[in-house]
């Protein structure tokens, strides 16, 4: 299969191929095809459907570079994962038409579980996103929270995590409870900084319009017109989960994310996430989306590690 990139722009072509052709090598490795290029002229050898997919990805990247977008290995992995899923399902190779707009980045979930997750959050008051690390559960929820805040649909964002995962080490860390668990809340801060910018996010956090808080700090509160995300919820006890799920008021939207294979609670302590999934399973306005290893959008090796752990039995 042969094709040419138009308009011909040597700088864009160089950025497309990546340092020492790293982008092309990543596509070749994942799809088991061969890519040969001389300037804007490309030739792809291999299985026809996969060669077509490689062509589509290359054209997509080239189009994105026209908008001064920096192409990261994670972007390539997302295109590949999405395209491979579509090949299996007989769909066209394209990213989702559902876009999440934030001040600094626009995010398109991949077809399948990510797309279903975003749609479910939009349509339900309470959504559970369950699955392994790296599937975009928290990132997409934060992106939707930022989009709804910027558009004026909610007045406040709360990002919540249990402190349980820190275990006994909390007592040896300096500061109060909020400061002690701050390292465990860092991924939430990072997502906010990426989407809003460091200055804007810091100002909103300083004014308590965006709160990043330990789960224990939610007791006794009622929150209207808020977007509330409970992350790492597998580490909440049954009592904590019940407390959290009764905190939101009118005009609020709640997302609960977690991985039931990574519970850090003491032995013989039932996870509030596991319990709540059973208790709430028949309530209409509660949504549930389950992710698996095929949805992992981090380094390709992470997906293989998740699959290996899933198959391994002692």
Secondary structure, 3 states (H helix, E strand, C coil): CEEECCCCCHHHHHHHHCHHHHHHHHHHHHHCCEEEEECCEEEEECCHHHHHHHHHHHHHHHHHHCCCCCCCHHHHHHHHHHHHHHHHHCCCCCCCCCEEECCCCEEECCCCHHHHHHHHHHHCCEEEEECCCCCCHHHHHHHHHHHHHHCCCCCEEEEEECCHHHHHHHHHCCCCHHHHHHHHHHHHHHHHHHHHCHHHHHHHHHCCCEEEEEHHHHCCCCECCEEEEEECHHHCEHHHHHHHHCCECCCCEEEEEECCCCCCCCCCCCEHHHHHHHHCCCCCCEEEEECCHHHCCCCHHHHHHHHHHHHCCC
